[in-house]
Amino acid sequence: MIKHETTIRNESGFHIRPAQLFTETAARYASNISVTVNGTSTTVDGKSILGLMTLGLSKGAEITITSDGADEAEAIRALIELAESGFGEN
C-alpha cells in the first residue's frame, strides 16, 4: 500500500472534468485507489466519479491518495502527476 498527500491546485477545484480524468486514469490500474480528505474521515473510491464529486474539493484542499495492489506504484505516480499538474487546467 502506498499513500501520497497532495493539494488541489487548479483554480476551479475538483469539478466534473478533473474527477473524470482522475477516474479514467485510476481505471487503467488493477490496484484499489482511494481518496481521503485530510483532516476528516471521509474516504471514497478513486474509481467512482460520483464518490469523488461528493467530496466538493476546492483549490487548496489537501487530500491523500492511496493505492493498494499489484501496480500500486505506477498508479500512485500517474494520479499524483495528474493532480499536481492541476488536471491540465493550470
N, CA, C and O of each residue as an XYZ file, in Angstrom:
360
protein
N       0.840     -1.175      0.000
C       0.000      0.000      0.000
C       0.891      1.245      0.000
O       1.853      1.340      0.762
N       0.547      2.192     -0.870
C       1.290      3.442     -0.971
C       0.306      4.592     -0.771
O      -0.784      4.604     -1.343
N       0.713      5.557      0.051
C      -0.097      6.756      0.274
C       0.733      7.979     -0.098
O       1.943      8.023      0.126
N       0.057      8.964     -0.669
C       0.745     10.206     -1.011
C      -0.222     11.369     -0.815
O      -1.366     11.325     -1.268
N       0.249     12.398     -0.142
C      -0.563     13.597      0.074
C      -0.285     14.604     -1.033
O       0.839     14.724     -1.519
N      -1.328     15.322     -1.419
C      -1.192     16.385     -2.414
C      -2.258     17.433     -2.156
O      -3.148     17.246     -1.327
N      -2.153     18.522     -2.869
C      -3.083     19.638     -2.735
C      -3.746     19.903     -4.073
O      -3.087     19.868     -5.112
N      -5.051     20.169     -4.055
C      -5.760     20.533     -5.283
C      -5.250     21.909     -5.705
O      -5.336     22.870     -4.940
N      -4.716     21.999     -6.929
C      -4.049     23.216     -7.378
C      -4.848     24.054     -8.373
O      -4.630     25.261     -8.484
N      -5.760     23.429     -9.085
C      -6.446     24.186    -10.127
C      -7.467     25.158     -9.534
O      -8.108     24.868     -8.524
N      -7.604     26.307    -10.181
C      -8.438     27.403     -9.693
C      -9.886     26.996     -9.456
O     -10.503     27.425     -8.481
N     -10.424     26.177    -10.337
C     -11.838     25.819    -10.230
C     -12.085     24.599     -9.352
O     -13.217     24.124     -9.258
N     -11.050     24.092     -8.716
C     -11.218     22.956     -7.805
C     -11.430     21.636     -8.526
O     -11.105     21.486     -9.704
N     -11.976     20.700     -7.798
C     -12.147     19.335     -8.293
C     -13.578     19.172     -8.792
O     -14.418     18.576     -8.117
N     -13.846     19.709     -9.980
C     -15.172     19.636    -10.575
C     -15.259     18.408    -11.486
O     -14.427     17.506    -11.384
N     -16.241     18.365    -12.363
C     -16.511     17.156    -13.153
C     -15.348     16.745    -14.054
O     -15.048     15.555    -14.148
N     -14.690     17.688    -14.714
C     -13.601     17.319    -15.622
C     -12.427     16.690    -14.872
O     -11.978     15.615    -15.271
N     -11.906     17.305    -13.804
C     -10.837     16.645    -13.057
C     -11.261     15.284    -12.492
O     -10.473     14.338    -12.488
N     -12.492     15.193    -12.023
C     -12.975     13.917    -11.490
C     -12.995     12.854    -12.582
O     -12.635     11.702    -12.340
N     -13.413     13.240    -13.775
C     -13.428     12.309    -14.893
C     -12.013     11.864    -15.254
O     -11.763     10.674    -15.446
N     -11.087     12.821    -15.345
C      -9.701     12.471    -15.653
C      -9.115     11.548    -14.589
O      -8.400     10.596    -14.902
N      -9.427     11.842    -13.329
C      -8.912     11.025    -12.229
C      -9.444      9.597    -12.333
O      -8.670      8.644    -12.237
N     -10.758      9.437    -12.529
C     -11.319      8.086    -12.592
C     -10.844      7.330    -13.826
O     -10.613      6.122    -13.761
N     -10.696      8.026    -14.949
C     -10.189      7.372    -16.157
C      -8.761      6.878    -15.941
O      -8.408      5.778    -16.366
N      -7.951      7.686    -15.286
C      -6.572      7.287    -15.003
C      -6.563      6.129    -14.009
O      -5.853      5.146    -14.221
N      -7.328      6.227    -12.942
C      -7.381      5.174    -11.922
C      -7.854      3.847    -12.513
O      -7.370      2.785    -12.123
N      -8.792      3.905    -13.449
C      -9.352      2.691    -14.045
C      -8.336      1.912    -14.876
O      -8.547      0.734    -15.161
N      -7.253      2.550    -15.261
C      -6.221      1.858    -16.048
C      -5.408      0.881    -15.201
O      -4.628      0.090    -15.731
N      -5.592      0.940    -13.901
C      -4.779      0.126    -12.987
C      -5.638     -0.868    -12.228
O      -6.801     -0.604    -11.924
N      -5.047     -2.013    -11.930
C      -5.750     -3.057    -11.188
C      -5.843     -2.733     -9.697
O      -6.732     -3.234     -9.009
N      -4.943     -1.910     -9.202
C      -4.902     -1.577     -7.779
C      -6.170     -0.872     -7.322
O      -6.834     -0.188     -8.101
N      -6.494     -1.049     -6.050
C      -7.573     -0.291     -5.430
C      -7.054      1.109     -5.163
O      -5.942      1.283     -4.664
N      -7.857      2.103     -5.496
C      -7.478      3.508     -5.336
C      -8.518      4.161     -4.429
O      -9.720      3.969     -4.610
N      -8.044      4.935     -3.453
C      -8.973      5.691     -2.626
C      -8.442      7.103     -2.429
O      -7.243      7.361     -2.528
N      -9.371      8.009     -2.147
C      -9.040      9.406     -1.898
C      -9.639      9.784     -0.554
O     -10.826      9.573     -0.306
N      -8.803     10.344      0.308
C      -9.235     10.787      1.630
C      -8.999     12.280      1.746
O      -7.940     12.787      1.375
N      -9.998     12.977      2.267
C      -9.848     14.404      2.532
C      -9.094     14.523      3.852
O      -9.565     14.054      4.888
N      -7.929     15.150      3.809
C      -7.098     15.264      5.010
C      -7.851     16.016      6.100
O      -8.550     16.996      5.841
N      -7.688     15.531      7.320
C      -8.333     16.154      8.461
C      -9.756     15.672      8.685
O     -10.434     16.139      9.600
N     -10.217     14.738      7.852
C     -11.552     14.174      8.017
C     -11.458     12.652      7.918
O     -10.398     12.096      7.631
N     -12.568     12.009      8.156
C     -12.609     10.553      7.991
C     -13.273     10.194      6.659
O     -13.631      9.038      6.434
N     -13.436     11.179      5.781
C     -14.104     10.962      4.507
C     -13.143     10.345      3.500
O     -12.144     10.954      3.117
N     -13.464      9.123      3.077
C     -12.682      8.406      2.078
C     -13.641      7.858      1.029
O     -14.693      7.310      1.359
N     -13.263      8.013     -0.241
C     -14.091      7.499     -1.332
C     -13.243      6.658     -2.279
O     -12.016      6.755     -2.298
N     -13.919      5.842     -3.055
C     -13.292      5.019     -4.085
C     -12.800      5.942     -5.201
O     -13.586      6.694     -5.776
N     -11.520      5.887     -5.502
C     -10.934      6.736     -6.532
C     -11.342      6.366     -7.941
O     -10.999      7.074     -8.888
N     -12.069      5.270     -8.101
C     -12.547      4.878     -9.422
C     -14.024      5.219     -9.597
O     -14.635      4.861    -10.604
N     -14.593      5.915     -8.611
C     -16.006      6.294     -8.645
C     -16.135      7.799     -8.848
O     -15.816      8.579     -7.951
N     -16.597      8.204    -10.012
C     -16.749      9.634    -10.279
C     -17.765     10.247     -9.325
O     -17.580     11.376     -8.871
N     -18.822      9.529     -9.018
C     -19.826     10.042     -8.089
C     -19.233     10.248     -6.702
O     -19.476     11.269     -6.060
N     -18.454      9.275     -6.246
C     -17.804      9.404     -4.947
C     -16.879     10.596     -4.898
O     -16.881     11.343     -3.920
N     -16.091     10.785     -5.935
C     -15.162     11.916     -5.981
C     -15.903     13.246     -6.008
O     -15.475     14.203     -5.364
N     -16.999     13.318     -6.738
C     -17.751     14.561     -6.833
C     -18.380     14.940     -5.491
O     -18.565     16.123     -5.206
N     -18.707     13.954     -4.678
C     -19.323     14.255     -3.376
C     -18.341     14.921     -2.415
O     -18.758     15.485     -1.403
N     -17.056     14.865     -2.716
C     -16.067     15.464     -1.822
C     -16.104     16.997     -1.851
O     -15.738     17.640     -0.866
N     -16.539     17.583     -2.962
C     -16.637     19.033     -3.066
C     -15.322     19.748     -2.823
O     -15.285     20.746     -2.103
N     -14.254     19.261     -3.408
C     -12.928     19.811     -3.171
C     -12.683     21.097     -3.945
O     -12.918     21.158     -5.151
N     -12.216     22.112     -3.257
C     -11.883     23.378     -3.897
C     -10.363     23.537     -3.907
O      -9.634     22.736     -3.320
N      -9.907     24.582     -4.584
C      -8.480     24.851     -4.641
C      -7.926     24.953     -3.217
O      -8.513     25.604     -2.352
N      -6.788     24.298     -2.995
C      -6.149     24.311     -1.687
C      -6.523     23.140     -0.799
O      -5.908     22.938      0.248
N      -7.522     22.363     -1.199
C      -7.909     21.191     -0.401
C      -6.767     20.188     -0.392
O      -6.150     19.925     -1.425
N      -6.493     19.637      0.765
C      -5.442     18.640      0.900
C      -6.065     17.252      0.953
O      -6.993     16.994      1.720
N      -5.531     16.367      0.120
C      -6.049     15.003      0.035
C      -4.902     14.005      0.138
O      -3.735     14.333     -0.078
N      -5.277     12.778      0.474
C      -4.334     11.660      0.440
C      -4.868     10.650     -0.557
O      -6.013     10.208     -0.458
N      -4.039     10.291     -1.510
C      -4.384      9.257     -2.485
C      -3.685      7.982     -2.041
O      -2.483      7.976     -1.777
N      -4.455      6.905     -1.963
C      -3.914      5.611     -1.556
C      -4.098      4.615     -2.696
O      -5.160      4.543     -3.314
N      -3.054      3.857     -2.956
C      -3.079      2.830     -3.982
C      -2.617      1.523     -3.350
O      -1.596      1.482     -2.663
N      -3.375      0.456     -3.588
C      -3.051     -0.834     -2.990
C      -3.286     -1.942     -4.014
O      -4.422     -2.199     -4.413
N      -2.209     -2.591     -4.432
C      -2.354     -3.675     -5.390
C      -1.074     -3.920     -6.157
O      -0.021     -3.365     -5.842
N      -1.182     -4.755     -7.159
C      -0.021     -5.202     -7.917
C       0.702     -4.073     -8.636
O       1.925     -4.107     -8.768
N      -0.037     -3.078     -9.100
C       0.578     -1.971     -9.837
C       0.438     -0.653     -9.075
O       0.292      0.412     -9.674
N       0.485     -0.745     -7.751
C       0.246      0.425     -6.900
C       1.225      1.572     -7.145
O       0.827      2.736     -7.118
N       2.483      1.263     -7.382
C       3.477      2.326     -7.592
C       3.195      3.099     -8.875
O       3.265      4.328     -8.890
N       2.880      2.390     -9.943
C       2.576      3.052    -11.204
C       1.304      3.867    -11.090
O       1.227      4.982    -11.606
N       0.309      3.318    -10.419
C      -0.969      4.014    -10.261
C      -0.804      5.301     -9.470
O      -1.295      6.350     -9.886
N      -0.122      5.235     -8.340
C       0.028      6.424     -7.499
C       0.843      7.488     -8.230
O       0.551      8.679     -8.121
N       1.855      7.066     -8.969
C       2.677      8.005     -9.730
C       1.825      8.760    -10.749
O       1.921      9.983    -10.857
N       0.998      8.039    -11.488
C       0.163      8.664    -12.519
C      -0.871      9.606    -11.908
O      -1.111     10.690    -12.439
N      -1.475      9.206    -10.810
C      -2.516     10.028    -10.183
C      -1.942     11.272     -9.521
O      -2.550     12.341     -9.582
N      -0.790     11.148     -8.898
C      -0.147     12.310     -8.285
C       0.293     13.288     -9.368
O       0.122     14.498     -9.216
N       0.852     12.783    -10.445
C       1.262     13.645    -11.551
C       0.053     14.413    -12.107
O       0.143     15.607    -12.391
N      -1.059     13.719    -12.253
C      -2.280     14.342    -12.753
C      -2.749     15.441    -11.806
O      -3.044     16.555    -12.239
N      -2.817     15.130    -10.530
C      -3.282     16.117     -9.538
C      -2.347     17.312     -9.451
O      -2.801     18.455     -9.394
N      -1.047     17.056     -9.442
C      -0.099     18.139     -9.300
C       0.042     18.988    -10.554
O       0.598     20.085    -10.504
N      -0.458     18.490    -11.675
C      -0.465     19.276    -12.907
C      -1.696     20.172    -12.968
O      -1.874     20.921    -13.929
N      -2.544     20.097    -11.948
C      -3.780     20.890    -11.971
C      -4.795     20.321    -12.929
O      -5.671     21.038    -13.411
N      -4.684     19.021    -13.211
C      -5.591     18.323    -14.120
C      -5.605     18.985    -15.501
O      -6.627     19.010    -16.188
N      -4.440     19.519    -15.886
C      -4.294     20.132    -17.197
C      -4.928     21.504    -17.317
O      -5.021     22.048    -18.418
N      -5.365     22.069    -16.208
C      -6.038     23.372    -16.259
C      -5.122     24.526    -15.901
O      -5.499     25.683    -16.088
N      -3.939     24.250    -15.395
C      -3.022     25.327    -14.994
C      -2.037     25.614    -16.102
O      -1.182     26.488    -15.957
